[in-house]
Amino acid sequence: MKRKKEGTFQTIQKLRSMLTRRDKIILLVLFFATIVYSFVETLSISIIMPFISFASNPSLIAKNSISYEIYTFFAFKDTFEFMIAFSAVLIVFYVVRAIYSVVYTYMQNRFAYRKFHFFAYRLFSKAVEINYDTFVKRRLDKIRANITHEALQASMCIQSLLQMFGEFFTISILYVLLLITSWKMTLALTIIMGLQVFLVMNTLGRKIRKMGSVRSKMDAKFNEIISKTFGNFKIIKLKGNQQQVFKEFENASIERTNAEILTQTILPTPRFILESIGFSILIGCVAYILIMYKNVDAVLPIISMYALALYRILPAVSRILQTYNLMGYYISSVSLVYEDLLYHTDYEDNEPCEFKEKIELKGITFGYDEQKPILKDFNLVIHKGDKIAFCGESGAGKSTLVDLIIGIYKPQKGVICVDDEELNNHNLRSWRKKIGYIPQTIYLFDGSVAENVAFGSKMDEKRVIEACKKANIYEFLQEHSGIYTRVGEGGILLSGGQKQRIGIARAIYDNPEILVLDEATSALDSATEERIMEEIYDVAQNKTLLVIAHRLNTIERCERKIEIRKQ
C-alpha cells in the first residue's frame, strides 16, 4: 500500500503523540534552556562591538549612558581600570558560555538518544508481543530495520526540532536588534531573504523527502539481501550464483548511495546561497553609501552591527533550512516507527493454569483464511501423561492443531479447556510455560551450547548439564569445551543429530509438563532418528507427549494415533 505523503506538521503531530508526559516536561525544560542559550549567543556577539569601540576609543565610555553608569557605580579610577575589568568579565562570560553550551548540547543529545532507546525498546517489545499468525505474515527484515535504524532516525527528528527552535529564537532576538538599528534596511533584507528561504524550502525540501523515502526502502532491502544470502550460504556456494547476489546488492547499494550523495549535497546548498546573497547585499549597501555620501563614518556603526548580526543570522537561517530538510529526510522514519508503535497487540497475562487431568478441545474451528478453515468443529480430549501421535497428509493441519493446543494460535470458534478452565489471554502465558517444544528445524544462534539450551530462561549450569545428559549430547560435549562448546551460526559446527539433541535439551531445560515434537526427526537418517526417538520417549516417561510425524516407526510407541484429514 502506498504511503500518503506527509508534511512537517503531520510529522510533529506524530512525534508529539509518541512522547510520554515526562518527555514533554523534559522538552519544556529544554526549550527554556534553548531560550537562555539564544540570549547567551546573542550577547556573545553584541558585546564584542562595544568592547572593540571602547578599546580603540576610551572616551566613548563616558559618552555611552550604560557604560558611564557602570563606570561611576563601581568607581573606577580611570578608563584603563574599566577596560581591564571589562576584559576579565568577558573572559569569565565566554568560559561560562562554553560550559553552558557543552551542558546544553549534552542534554539535547541525551534526550534524543534516550528516545532512540525508548523507541527501539517499544518496537522490539511490540514485535515480540504480536500474535504468531501476524508475525509470520510480516517481513522480518522490515521489523529489524525499524528497530535498529528507523528508531534512531525518528529520535534525530526530535533533536532537529530542538535545534530549529534554538536557531529561530536566536534569529528573533537579533532581528529585533536590527529593527531598532534601521527598520527600513532590515525590512528590505527580510523581503529578499524571505523569498530565498521560501524558494529553497519548496524546491529542495520535496527532493529531500523523496530521498528519505528511498533511503528507508533501501535500508530494508539491505537487511533482506544480507539475511537471505547468509541464511542460504551453502546453497549459494553450490549454485555458484554469487554474481547474481552481488548484482542485487550492488543495485540496492547504488540507489541508497545516490540518494545519500544527493541529500548531503542539497543540505548545505541553502547556506552557500544565503551567505553569498546576504553578504553581497551588505557590501552593496556599503558601496551605495560611499557613492552617494562619499563618507562611511556616519553609518559605520550601523554597517558593523549588520555585519555582526548577519554573521550569526545567516548560518542560523542555513541551519534552520538544513534541519527542516533533514526532518523531511526523517519523515518516512517517523511514520514507520509511529505505525509500528500503534500496532495492536492482544493483552496476555500470567494467571495460574493447573494441568492435573486433561486438555479438552471443544468445537475448534481455525483457518489462516477464515473463509477456508483448516480445522472445523474439531473435538479432542488429551489426558495427562498421554502419548499421542498426530498423523495425516501434508497440509491437513497437524502442526496447526498442535499450535492451537500449546497456545501459539487462538481458535476462531470453540474453546480449549485445561482441567475445565478455559484457556484465554489471562492464563495463556502460564500455560505456554508448561510446554517443551522441539521443532523440525532447530535454530541455534552463534554462541555456546549452554546459551542455546538456556535460551529465554535464566542460565543454570547444573540444569544445562542435566538437560544435556538426558538428551545424550553431554559425552560429545566433554570431548570439546563442555557446555561452552561453540555451535556456530545456525549450528553449522554440529551434525544434524547433535543439533537435534541440543533442541531436546532446550525443550526439557525448564522441566515442562508437555513435550511437543513437530516432525523433529524428519530430516535425520533412520538410524539416528531411532536413537533420538528412544531418548525422547525416555525423557517423556512422566510427561504428556504430542508427536507430529510421517514415519510410522517414529510414532509406534505412542498410545493413541489421531489422523487429521484435509477439509
C-alpha positions, 0 to 999 in steps of 0.5 A: 500500500502506498504511503500518503505523503506527509508534511512537517506538521503531520510529522510533529503531530506524530512525534508529539503523540509518541512522547510520554508526559515526562518527555514533554516536561523534559522538552519544556525544560529544554526549550527554556534552556534553548531560550537562555542559550539564544540570549547567551549567543546573542550577547556573545556577539553584541558585546564584542562591538562595544568592547572593540569601540571602547578599546580603540576609543576610551572616551566613548565610555563616558559618552555611552549612558550604560557604560558611564553608569557602570563606570561611576557605580563601581568607581573606577579610577580611570578608563584603563581600570574599566577596560581591564575589568571589562576584559576579565568579565568577558573572559569569565562570560565566554568560559561560562558560555562554553560550559553552558553550551557543552551542558546544553548540547549534552542534554539535547543529545541525551534526550534524543538518544534516550528516545532512540532507546525508548523507541527501539525498546517499544518496537522490539517489545511490540514485535515480540508481543504480536500474535504468531499468525501476524508475525509470520505474515510480516517481513522480518527484515522490515521489523529489524530495520525499524528497530535498529535504524528507523528508531534512531532516525525518528529520535534525530527528528526530535533533536532537529526540532530542538535545534530549529527552535534554538536557531529561530529564537536566536534569529528573533532576538537579533532581528529585533536588534536590527529593527531598532538599528534601521527598520527600513534596511532590515525590512528590505533584507527580510523581503529578499531573504524571505523569498530565498528561504521560501524558494529553497524550502519548496524546491529542495525540501520535496527532493529531500523527502523523496530521498528519505523515502528511498533511503528507508526502502533501501535500508530494508532491502539491505537487511533482506539481501544480507539475511537471505544470502547468509541464511542460504550460504551453502546453497549459494556456494553450490549454485555458484550464483554469487554474481547474481547476489552481488548484482542485487546488492550492488543495485540496492547499494547504488540507489541508497548511495545516490540518494545519500550523495544527493541529500548531503549535497542539497543540505548545505546548498541553502547556506552557500546561497544565503551567505553569498546573497546576504553578504553581497547585499551588505557590501552593496549597501556599503558601496551605495553609501560611499557613492552617494555620501562619499563618507562611511563614518556616519553609518559605520556603526550601523554597517558593523552591527549588520555585519555582526548580526548577519554573521550569526543570522545567516548560518542560523537561517542555513541551519534552520533550512538544513534541519527542516530538510533533514526532518523531511529526510526523517519523515518516512522514519517517523511514520514507520516507527509511529505505525509500528508503535500503534500496532495492536497487540492482544493483552496476555497475562500470567494467571495460574493454569493447573494441568492435573487431568486433561486438555479438552478441545471443544468445537475448534474451528481455525483457518489462516483464511477464515473463509477456508478453515483448516480445522472445523468443529474439531473435538479432542480430549488429551489426558495427562501423561498421554502419548499421542501421535498426530498423523495425516497428509501434508497440509491437513493441519497437524502442526496447526492443531498442535499450535492451537493446543500449546497456545501459539494460535487462538481458535476462531470458534470453540474453546480449549479447556485445561482441567475445565478452565478455559484457556484465554489471554489471562492464563495463556502465558502460564500455560505456554510455560508448561510446554517443551517444544522441539521443532523440525528445524532447530535454530541455534544462534552463534554462541555456546551450547549452554546459551542455546539450551538456556535460551529465554530462561535464566542460565543454570549450569547444573540444569544445562548439564542435566538437560544435556545428559538426558538428551545424550549430547553431554559425552560429545560435549566433554570431548570439546569445551563442555557446555561452552562448546561453540555451535556456530551460526545456525549450528553449522559446527554440529551434525544434524543429530547433535543439533537435534539433541541440543533442541531436546535439551532446550525443550526439557531445560525448564522441566515442562509438563508437555513435550511437543515434537513437530516432525523433529526427526524428519530430516535425520537418517533412520538410524539416528532418528531411532536413537533420538526417538528412544531418548525422547520417549525416555525423557517423556516417561512422566510427561504428556507427549504430542508427536507430529510425524510421517514415519510410522516407526517414529510414532509406534510407541505412542498410545493413541494415533489421531489422523487429521484429514484435509477439509 
